[in-house]
């Protein structure tokens, strides 16, 4: 099963992706994770990407497309994959289509998680991430047992630079202008599934399973 997971920043794509890859036994391809790792490692790619990410802007297509083209060739993608954070524009979607066609593959579906804008802002500005292990918490919805301390490793929790209020609004504006057109793109190709993401994880996953014709345990 080869899927694309769509939705605005804060829609719950990362959380839902973890459930989907476990249930469907497919590889998780998160461009966000790959880019943040490059930033943390201080690679040339990471340094180039950081300025865009900090400003809430999209990283240039050629950087992302190169990363994904390399990633889908790896062995763990043979049984399928879930793309999380790519494509973000119709141009990237076209590039993905070319990649898959060359490999004799095609997408099985595009899932779009729908969440109202005010809920997205609340989710993003309250998010806290462990500086050590990367675990994610939220000041309202999933607070740590001890304030600003990671439950998993005891490391300090920080607010990512792209989660402050100004950058969150910039990210949502970019999404509306450049990424939301993907909804129409995949609808026209007959593989779009709209899912209400403003509910608990199990309810969202159940609807995704129904859309794809896969039972959620």
C-alpha positions as CSV (number, residue, x, y, z in Angstrom):
1,X,0.0,0.0,0.0
2,X,1.4,3.3,-1.1
3,X,-0.2,6.4,0.5
4,X,0.2,10.1,0.8
5,X,-0.9,11.8,4.1
6,X,-2.2,15.4,3.7
7,X,-3.2,18.0,6.2
8,X,-2.2,21.4,7.5
9,X,0.6,21.8,10.1
10,X,-0.8,20.5,13.4
11,X,-3.5,18.4,11.8
12,X,-2.1,15.3,13.5
13,X,-0.2,13.7,10.5
14,X,2.7,12.6,12.6
15,X,0.6,10.9,15.3
16,X,-1.7,9.3,12.7
17,X,1.3,8.1,10.6
18,X,2.7,6.1,13.6
19,X,-0.6,4.2,13.9
20,X,-0.9,3.6,10.1
21,X,2.6,2.3,9.6
22,X,2.1,-0.1,12.5
23,X,-1.2,-1.4,11.3
24,X,-0.4,-1.5,7.6
25,X,3.2,-2.7,8.0
26,X,4.6,0.0,5.6
27,X,7.5,2.4,5.7
28,X,7.1,5.9,7.1
29,X,8.7,8.5,4.9
30,X,8.6,11.8,6.8
31,X,10.4,14.6,5.1
32,X,10.1,16.7,8.2
33,X,12.0,14.1,10.2
34,X,14.6,13.8,7.5
35,X,15.1,17.5,7.3
36,X,15.3,18.0,11.1
37,X,17.9,15.3,11.4
38,X,19.9,17.1,8.7
39,X,19.6,20.3,10.6
40,X,20.7,18.7,13.9
41,X,23.7,17.0,12.2
42,X,24.7,20.4,10.6
43,X,24.9,18.9,7.1
44,X,25.0,21.2,4.1
45,X,21.4,20.2,3.4
46,X,20.5,20.9,7.0
47,X,22.0,24.4,7.0
48,X,20.3,25.2,3.7
49,X,16.9,23.9,4.9
50,X,17.1,25.6,8.4
51,X,16.6,29.1,7.1
52,X,13.4,28.1,5.3
53,X,12.1,26.0,8.2
54,X,12.7,28.7,10.8
55,X,10.7,31.2,8.6
56,X,7.8,28.8,8.1
57,X,8.6,28.5,4.4
58,X,8.8,25.5,2.2
59,X,12.2,23.9,1.5
60,X,13.0,24.1,-2.3
61,X,11.6,21.3,-4.4
62,X,15.0,20.0,-5.7
63,X,16.2,19.4,-2.1
64,X,13.1,17.5,-1.1
65,X,12.6,15.6,-4.3
66,X,16.2,14.3,-4.2
67,X,15.7,13.1,-0.6
68,X,12.4,11.3,-1.4
69,X,13.7,9.7,-4.7
70,X,16.6,8.2,-2.8
71,X,14.4,7.0,0.1
72,X,11.7,5.1,-1.9
73,X,14.5,2.9,-3.3
74,X,15.3,1.4,0.1
75,X,14.3,-2.1,1.0
76,X,11.8,-1.2,3.7
77,X,9.6,0.5,1.0
78,X,9.1,-2.7,-1.0
79,X,5.9,-3.6,0.9
80,X,4.6,0.0,0.6
81,X,5.1,3.4,2.2
82,X,3.4,6.4,3.8
83,X,4.5,9.8,2.6
84,X,4.2,12.3,5.4
85,X,5.1,15.9,4.5
86,X,5.6,15.2,0.8
87,X,4.4,16.2,-1.7
88,X,3.6,19.8,-0.6
89,X,2.9,21.3,-4.0
90,X,1.3,20.1,-7.2
91,X,4.8,20.4,-8.8
92,X,6.1,18.0,-6.2
93,X,3.1,15.7,-6.8
94,X,4.0,15.7,-10.5
95,X,7.6,14.8,-9.6
96,X,6.4,12.0,-7.3
97,X,4.2,10.6,-10.1
98,X,7.2,10.5,-12.4
99,X,9.3,8.8,-9.8
100,X,6.7,6.1,-9.2
101,X,5.9,5.6,-12.9
102,X,9.6,4.9,-13.6
103,X,9.5,2.3,-10.8
104,X,6.3,0.8,-12.2
105,X,4.4,1.9,-9.1
106,X,1.4,4.1,-8.3
107,X,-0.3,5.6,-5.3
108,X,-3.2,3.8,-3.7
109,X,-4.7,6.8,-1.9
110,X,-4.2,10.3,-0.5
111,X,-5.7,10.9,2.9
112,X,-6.5,14.5,3.9
113,X,-6.9,15.2,7.6
114,X,-9.3,18.2,8.0
115,X,-9.0,20.3,11.2
116,X,-10.3,23.9,11.8
117,X,-7.7,26.7,11.7
118,X,-8.2,27.8,15.3
119,X,-7.6,24.2,16.5
120,X,-4.4,24.0,14.4
121,X,-3.1,27.2,16.1
122,X,-3.8,25.9,19.6
123,X,-2.2,22.6,18.8
124,X,1.0,24.0,17.4
125,X,1.7,26.8,19.8
126,X,1.3,24.5,22.7
127,X,3.5,21.8,21.4
128,X,6.8,21.0,23.3
129,X,9.5,18.7,22.0
130,X,12.3,16.9,24.0
131,X,15.7,18.3,23.0
132,X,17.2,14.9,23.8
133,X,15.1,12.2,22.3
134,X,12.5,14.1,20.2
135,X,9.4,13.0,22.1
136,X,6.4,15.3,21.6
137,X,4.2,16.7,24.3
138,X,1.5,19.5,24.6
139,X,0.9,21.9,27.4
140,X,-2.9,21.2,27.2
141,X,-3.6,17.9,25.5
142,X,-0.6,15.8,26.5
143,X,1.5,17.5,29.2
144,X,4.5,15.9,30.7
145,X,4.4,14.6,34.3
146,X,6.9,17.2,35.3
147,X,6.7,20.7,33.7
148,X,9.2,21.1,30.8
149,X,10.8,17.7,31.5
150,X,10.5,14.7,29.1
151,X,8.7,11.7,30.6
152,X,10.8,9.4,28.4
153,X,14.4,10.4,28.9
154,X,14.3,13.3,31.4
155,X,15.6,15.8,28.9
156,X,14.5,19.4,28.7
157,X,11.3,20.2,26.7
158,X,11.5,23.2,24.2
159,X,9.2,25.0,21.9
160,X,10.4,24.5,18.3
161,X,11.3,27.7,16.6
162,X,8.6,27.0,14.0
163,X,5.9,26.6,16.7
164,X,5.8,30.2,17.9
165,X,2.7,32.2,17.1
166,X,4.1,34.3,14.3
167,X,5.7,31.4,12.5
168,X,2.6,29.2,13.0
169,X,0.5,31.7,11.2
170,X,3.1,32.0,8.4
171,X,3.1,28.3,8.0
172,X,-0.6,28.1,7.8
173,X,-0.7,30.9,5.2
174,X,2.0,29.0,3.1
175,X,-0.1,25.8,3.4
176,X,-3.3,27.5,2.1
177,X,-1.5,29.1,-0.8
178,X,0.9,26.3,-1.9
179,X,-0.2,23.0,-0.3
180,X,-4.0,23.0,-0.1
181,X,-4.2,22.8,-4.0
182,X,-3.1,19.2,-3.5
183,X,-6.6,18.4,-2.3
184,X,-8.0,19.3,-5.7
185,X,-5.0,17.6,-7.4
186,X,-5.7,14.2,-5.9
187,X,-9.5,14.6,-6.0
188,X,-9.2,15.0,-9.8
189,X,-7.2,11.7,-9.9
190,X,-9.9,9.9,-7.9
191,X,-7.7,8.8,-5.0
192,X,-8.5,11.5,-2.4
193,X,-10.1,10.6,0.9
194,X,-11.3,13.4,3.3
195,X,-11.2,12.5,7.0
196,X,-12.2,14.6,10.0
197,X,-9.0,15.0,12.0
198,X,-10.5,16.9,14.9
199,X,-11.2,13.8,17.0
200,X,-9.3,11.2,19.0
201,X,-6.7,9.1,17.3
202,X,-8.8,5.8,17.2
203,X,-11.8,7.5,15.6
204,X,-9.6,9.1,12.9
205,X,-7.8,5.8,12.2
206,X,-11.2,4.0,11.9
207,X,-12.3,6.4,9.3
208,X,-9.0,6.1,7.4
209,X,-9.5,2.3,7.4
210,X,-13.0,2.6,6.1
211,X,-11.8,4.9,3.3
212,X,-9.1,2.5,2.3
213,X,-11.2,-0.6,2.8
214,X,-9.0,-1.8,5.6
215,X,-10.3,-2.9,9.0
216,X,-8.9,-1.0,12.1
217,X,-8.5,-3.4,15.1
